[in-house]
Amino acid sequence: MNFRLSYLTNTVILLSGMVGVIVMFVVNIAVGSVHIPVDTVVKIILDELMTDGETNDVWTNIILKTRLPQAVTAVVAGAGLSVAGLEMQTVFRNPLAGPSVLGVSSGASLGVALLILLSGSIGGRAMSSMGIYGNVGMTVAAAFGAMVVMSVIAIVAHKVKGNVTLLIVGVMIGYIANAIIGVLKLFSPAEDIRAYTVWGMGSFSSVSLSQIGVFSIIMVVLLLLSVLMVKSLNILLLGDYYAQNLGLDVGKTRMYVILSSGLLVAVCTAFCGPVSFIGLSVPHLVRGVFRSSDHRVVMPGCVVFGALLALSCNLISRMPGAAGSLPVNSVTSLIGAPVVIWVIFRERKR
């Protein structure tokens, strides 16, 4: 009876979260510097799905070319970062492990820094002045930098057994990347430094309508692969000794989980910049809401509530309206930092 009641409660919470995602998705599209009625938003999206004809209507252009890609990006990135954070906290058995802990975000930042900060110094033309070609170049550079770090981490994970050692290696990679970025800033033009700083603030608006399909497909595939590891993640919660007794190859499983979470972070960082705190805070919020550590419950919860939190942060960041918008990282930090403080005090009580 208790099991059925718990299952019913979790289902209701998950469905409520999904309804919240749908509502926030529509609100993200309707609210902005130009107010568009909700019924008009729905009509425009349905008309676009039913017909392939293009229109020059101002509201249609705002919705389909700006707000819709931004909302979809927030949903996909929020879900991906949350699942990546859950996987890292499980494999490292550290409640403060997050997407940036392995240095993947730092590797992506270094790739973008090398492209932006050296383009003006060597090529004589700032990457920020190249429009869409500059955006594509930054995406490729971020992905390349993240994958290089992922390759290093995979090699270290194969050779090193201790989670703490691997964690320290990731942190040190982050320090090295930040040191190189600091040197590059010293010798770069002000325009390039500004472009890199803006990218480093994170944004869900950097993914264009032409890129949203590629970004979404890659992230959905990676999320599905993460779902396939739910059973292994639950076994890892028992500890290495019991996991080995149950027939799990702990070394291979750990490497697969690290690669999965690292790829999720790499793709998100490449397209959206280094978005902070979502991957760190959402898993704790979900465990608290569902009162469970079972990944069969927590992982779908991270997908739903990660998307919901990202949409909420995106909406708050646009609140200034025509006067401008706040950096997404500023909003996520205001929400995520109190969660981290709460986790620290809770672990201390335990």
C-alpha positions as CSV (number, residue, x, y, z in Angstrom):
1,M,0.0,0.0,0.0
2,N,2.8,2.4,0.9
3,F,4.6,1.6,-2.4
4,R,1.4,2.3,-4.4
5,L,0.9,5.6,-2.5
6,S,4.5,6.6,-3.1
7,Y,4.2,5.7,-6.8
8,L,1.0,7.8,-7.2
9,T,2.5,10.8,-5.4
10,N,5.6,10.7,-7.6
11,T,3.5,10.4,-10.7
12,V,1.4,13.4,-9.6
13,I,4.5,15.5,-8.9
14,L,6.1,14.6,-12.2
15,L,2.9,15.4,-14.2
16,S,2.6,18.7,-12.3
17,G,6.1,19.5,-13.3
18,M,5.4,18.7,-16.9
19,V,2.3,21.0,-16.8
20,G,4.5,23.7,-15.3
21,V,7.0,23.3,-18.2
22,I,4.2,23.7,-20.8
23,V,2.9,26.8,-19.0
24,M,6.3,28.4,-18.6
25,F,7.1,27.5,-22.2
26,V,4.1,29.5,-23.5
27,V,4.8,32.4,-21.0
28,N,8.4,32.6,-22.3
29,I,7.2,33.0,-25.8
30,A,4.4,35.5,-24.9
31,V,6.3,37.7,-22.5
32,G,9.0,40.1,-23.5
33,S,9.6,43.7,-24.6
34,V,6.8,43.3,-27.1
35,H,3.7,41.8,-25.4
36,I,2.0,39.1,-27.5
37,P,-1.4,37.6,-26.4
38,V,-1.2,33.9,-25.5
39,D,-4.0,33.0,-28.0
40,T,-2.0,34.7,-30.8
41,V,1.1,32.8,-29.8
42,V,-0.7,29.5,-30.0
43,K,-2.3,30.5,-33.4
44,I,1.0,31.5,-34.9
45,I,2.8,28.3,-33.8
46,L,-0.1,26.1,-35.1
47,D,-0.2,28.0,-38.4
48,E,3.5,27.5,-38.8
49,L,3.1,23.7,-38.2
50,M,0.2,23.4,-40.6
51,T,1.7,25.5,-43.5
52,D,5.2,26.1,-44.8
53,G,4.5,29.6,-46.1
54,E,6.7,32.4,-44.7
55,T,5.2,35.7,-43.5
56,N,6.8,39.0,-42.6
57,D,4.4,39.7,-39.8
58,V,6.3,41.3,-36.9
59,W,4.8,39.1,-34.2
60,T,5.4,36.0,-36.2
61,N,9.1,36.9,-36.7
62,I,9.6,37.6,-33.0
63,I,8.0,34.3,-32.0
64,L,9.5,32.0,-34.6
65,K,13.0,33.5,-35.0
66,T,13.7,34.7,-31.4
67,R,11.5,33.5,-28.6
68,L,10.7,30.0,-29.8
69,P,14.3,28.9,-30.3
70,Q,15.2,30.5,-27.0
71,A,12.5,28.6,-25.1
72,V,13.4,25.3,-26.8
73,T,17.1,25.9,-26.0
74,A,16.2,26.6,-22.3
75,V,14.2,23.3,-22.1
76,V,16.8,21.1,-23.7
77,A,19.8,22.7,-22.0
78,G,18.2,22.7,-18.5
79,A,17.3,19.1,-18.8
80,G,20.8,18.1,-20.1
81,L,22.7,20.0,-17.4
82,S,20.5,18.6,-14.7
83,V,21.0,15.0,-15.8
84,A,24.8,15.6,-16.1
85,G,24.9,17.0,-12.6
86,L,23.0,14.0,-11.3
87,E,25.3,11.6,-13.0
88,M,28.4,13.4,-11.6
89,Q,27.1,13.5,-8.1
90,T,26.4,9.8,-8.2
91,V,29.7,8.6,-9.7
92,F,31.8,10.9,-7.4
93,R,29.5,10.4,-4.4
94,N,29.9,14.1,-3.8
95,P,26.8,16.3,-3.3
96,L,28.7,19.4,-4.6
97,A,29.9,17.8,-7.8
98,G,28.5,19.7,-10.8
99,P,28.9,19.9,-14.6
100,S,32.0,22.1,-14.3
101,V,33.8,19.8,-11.9
102,L,35.7,17.8,-14.5
103,G,37.0,20.9,-16.3
104,V,34.8,20.4,-19.3
105,S,33.3,23.9,-19.1
106,S,36.8,25.3,-18.7
107,G,38.0,23.4,-21.8
108,A,35.1,24.8,-23.8
109,S,35.9,28.3,-22.5
110,L,39.5,27.9,-23.4
111,G,38.5,26.8,-27.0
112,V,36.4,29.9,-27.4
113,A,39.1,32.1,-25.8
114,L,41.7,30.9,-28.2
115,L,39.4,31.6,-31.2
116,I,38.1,35.0,-30.0
117,L,41.1,36.5,-28.3
118,L,43.6,35.4,-30.9
119,S,41.5,36.3,-34.0
120,G,42.0,40.0,-33.5
121,S,45.6,39.7,-32.4
122,I,46.8,37.4,-35.3
123,G,44.1,37.7,-38.0
124,G,43.5,41.4,-37.6
125,R,39.7,41.0,-37.5
126,A,37.7,40.4,-34.4
127,M,35.6,37.2,-34.4
128,S,32.7,39.1,-32.8
129,S,32.4,41.2,-36.0
130,M,31.8,38.2,-38.3
131,G,28.1,37.8,-37.5
132,I,26.7,34.3,-37.9
133,Y,30.1,32.9,-39.0
134,G,31.6,34.1,-35.8
135,N,28.8,32.4,-33.8
136,V,29.3,29.1,-35.6
137,G,33.1,29.4,-35.1
138,M,32.6,29.9,-31.4
139,T,30.3,26.9,-31.2
140,V,32.8,24.7,-33.0
141,A,35.7,26.0,-30.9
142,A,33.8,25.4,-27.6
143,A,32.9,21.8,-28.7
144,F,36.5,21.2,-29.7
145,G,37.9,22.5,-26.4
146,A,35.4,20.5,-24.4
147,M,36.1,17.3,-26.3
148,V,39.9,17.6,-25.8
149,V,39.3,17.8,-22.0
150,M,36.9,14.9,-22.2
151,S,39.5,12.8,-24.0
152,V,42.0,13.6,-21.2
153,I,39.5,12.8,-18.5
154,A,38.6,9.5,-20.2
155,I,42.2,8.4,-20.3
156,V,42.7,9.4,-16.7
157,A,39.5,7.6,-15.6
158,H,40.8,4.4,-17.3
159,K,44.1,4.5,-15.5
160,V,43.0,5.9,-12.1
161,K,40.7,4.0,-9.7
162,G,40.1,6.7,-7.1
163,N,37.2,9.2,-7.6
164,V,39.0,11.8,-5.5
165,T,42.1,11.7,-7.7
166,L,39.9,12.1,-10.9
167,L,38.1,15.0,-9.2
168,I,41.4,16.8,-8.4
169,V,42.6,16.3,-12.0
170,G,39.4,17.9,-13.3
171,V,39.8,20.9,-11.0
172,M,43.5,21.3,-12.0
173,I,42.5,21.3,-15.7
174,G,40.1,24.1,-14.9
175,Y,42.9,26.1,-13.2
176,I,45.3,25.6,-16.2
177,A,42.6,26.6,-18.7
178,N,41.7,29.8,-16.6
179,A,45.4,30.6,-16.4
180,I,45.9,30.4,-20.2
181,I,42.7,32.5,-20.7
182,G,44.1,35.2,-18.3
183,V,47.3,35.4,-20.4
184,L,45.3,35.7,-23.6
185,K,43.2,38.5,-22.2
186,L,46.3,40.5,-21.4
187,F,47.4,40.6,-25.0
188,S,44.0,40.9,-26.7
189,P,42.0,43.9,-28.0
190,A,39.2,45.3,-25.9
191,E,36.6,44.3,-28.4
192,D,37.6,40.7,-28.3
193,I,37.7,40.6,-24.5
194,R,34.2,42.0,-24.4
195,A,32.9,39.4,-26.9
196,Y,34.5,36.6,-24.7
197,T,33.0,38.1,-21.5
198,V,29.5,38.2,-23.0
199,W,29.8,34.6,-24.2
200,G,31.0,33.6,-20.7
201,M,27.9,34.9,-19.1
202,G,25.8,32.2,-20.7
203,S,22.7,32.7,-22.8
204,F,19.8,30.6,-24.1
205,S,19.4,33.1,-27.0
206,S,22.6,32.3,-28.8
207,V,21.1,29.2,-30.5
208,S,19.5,30.3,-33.8
209,L,16.5,28.8,-35.6
210,S,18.8,27.0,-38.0
211,Q,20.9,25.5,-35.2
212,I,18.1,24.5,-32.8
213,G,17.3,21.2,-34.7
214,V,20.9,20.0,-34.5
215,F,21.3,21.0,-30.8
216,S,18.0,19.4,-29.8
217,I,18.7,16.1,-31.6
218,I,22.1,15.7,-30.1
219,M,20.9,16.5,-26.6
220,V,17.9,14.1,-26.9
221,V,20.1,11.3,-28.0
222,L,22.5,11.9,-25.1
223,L,19.6,12.0,-22.6
224,L,18.3,8.7,-23.9
225,L,21.7,7.1,-23.5
226,S,21.8,8.5,-19.9
227,V,18.4,6.9,-19.2
228,L,19.8,3.5,-20.3
229,M,22.3,3.8,-17.4
230,V,19.7,4.2,-14.7
231,K,20.1,0.7,-13.3
232,S,23.9,1.0,-13.2
233,L,23.6,4.3,-11.4
234,N,21.4,2.8,-8.8
235,I,23.9,0.0,-8.2
236,L,26.7,2.6,-7.8
237,L,24.8,4.1,-4.9
238,L,25.5,0.9,-2.9
239,G,29.3,1.5,-3.1
240,D,32.0,-0.2,-5.2
241,Y,32.2,-3.3,-3.1
242,Y,28.6,-4.2,-3.3
243,A,28.4,-3.1,-7.0
244,Q,31.2,-5.6,-7.8
245,N,29.5,-8.3,-5.9
246,L,26.4,-7.7,-8.0
247,G,28.5,-8.2,-11.2
248,L,28.9,-4.6,-12.2
249,D,32.1,-3.5,-13.8
250,V,32.7,-0.4,-11.8
251,G,35.6,0.9,-13.8
252,K,33.8,0.8,-17.2
253,T,30.5,2.0,-15.7
254,R,32.3,5.0,-14.2
255,M,34.0,5.9,-17.5
256,Y,30.7,5.6,-19.4
257,V,28.9,7.8,-16.9
258,I,31.7,10.4,-17.0
259,L,31.6,10.4,-20.8
260,S,27.8,10.7,-20.9
261,S,27.8,13.6,-18.4
262,G,30.8,15.2,-20.0
263,L,29.2,15.1,-23.5
264,L,26.0,16.7,-22.2
265,V,28.0,19.5,-20.6
266,A,30.2,19.9,-23.7
267,V,27.3,20.3,-26.1
268,C,25.4,22.7,-23.8
269,T,28.5,24.8,-23.2
270,A,29.3,24.9,-26.9
271,F,25.8,26.2,-27.9
272,C,24.8,28.2,-24.8
273,G,28.0,29.2,-23.0
274,P,29.0,28.1,-19.5
275,V,25.6,28.1,-17.7
276,S,26.2,27.6,-14.0
277,F,24.4,26.1,-11.0
278,I,21.5,24.4,-12.9
279,G,23.4,21.1,-13.0
280,L,24.5,21.5,-9.4
281,S,21.2,22.5,-7.7
282,V,18.4,20.7,-9.6
283,P,19.4,17.1,-8.5
284,H,19.2,18.2,-4.9
285,L,15.9,19.9,-5.4
286,V,14.5,16.8,-7.1
287,R,15.7,14.5,-4.4
288,G,14.0,16.7,-1.8
289,V,10.8,16.9,-3.7
290,F,10.5,13.2,-4.4
291,R,12.2,12.1,-1.2
292,S,14.1,9.5,-3.1
293,S,17.5,8.7,-4.5
294,D,16.2,6.1,-6.9
295,H,17.4,7.2,-10.4
296,R,14.2,5.7,-11.9
297,V,12.4,8.6,-10.2
298,V,15.1,11.2,-9.9
299,M,16.4,11.2,-13.5
300,P,12.9,11.9,-15.1
301,G,12.5,14.5,-12.3
302,C,15.8,16.2,-13.3
303,V,14.7,16.3,-16.9
304,V,11.4,18.0,-16.1
305,F,12.4,20.3,-13.2
306,G,15.7,21.2,-15.0
307,A,13.7,22.4,-18.0
308,L,11.3,24.2,-15.6
309,L,14.1,26.0,-13.8
310,A,15.9,27.0,-17.0
311,L,12.6,28.4,-18.4
312,S,12.1,30.3,-15.2
313,C,15.6,31.8,-15.2
314,N,15.3,32.7,-18.9
315,L,12.0,34.5,-18.1
316,I,13.5,36.4,-15.2
317,S,16.5,37.4,-17.2
318,R,14.3,39.1,-19.7
319,M,12.3,41.0,-17.1
320,P,14.0,44.4,-17.8
321,G,12.3,44.2,-21.2
322,A,13.3,46.9,-23.7
323,A,16.0,48.2,-21.3
324,G,18.0,45.1,-21.8
325,S,18.3,41.6,-20.3
326,L,20.2,40.1,-17.4
327,P,22.9,37.5,-17.9
328,V,21.4,34.0,-17.4
329,N,24.3,33.1,-15.0
330,S,23.4,36.0,-12.7
331,V,19.9,34.6,-12.3
332,T,20.9,30.9,-12.0
333,S,23.5,31.9,-9.4
334,L,20.9,33.7,-7.3
335,I,18.8,30.6,-7.3
336,G,21.5,27.9,-7.2
337,A,23.8,29.4,-4.5
338,P,21.2,29.2,-1.7
339,V,20.7,25.5,-2.7
340,V,24.4,24.8,-2.3
341,I,24.5,26.5,1.1
342,W,21.5,24.4,2.2
343,V,23.2,21.2,1.0
344,I,26.4,22.1,3.0
345,F,24.4,22.6,6.2
346,R,22.4,19.4,5.6
347,E,25.5,17.3,5.1
348,R,27.1,18.9,8.2
349,K,24.0,17.8,10.3
350,R,24.3,14.3,9.0
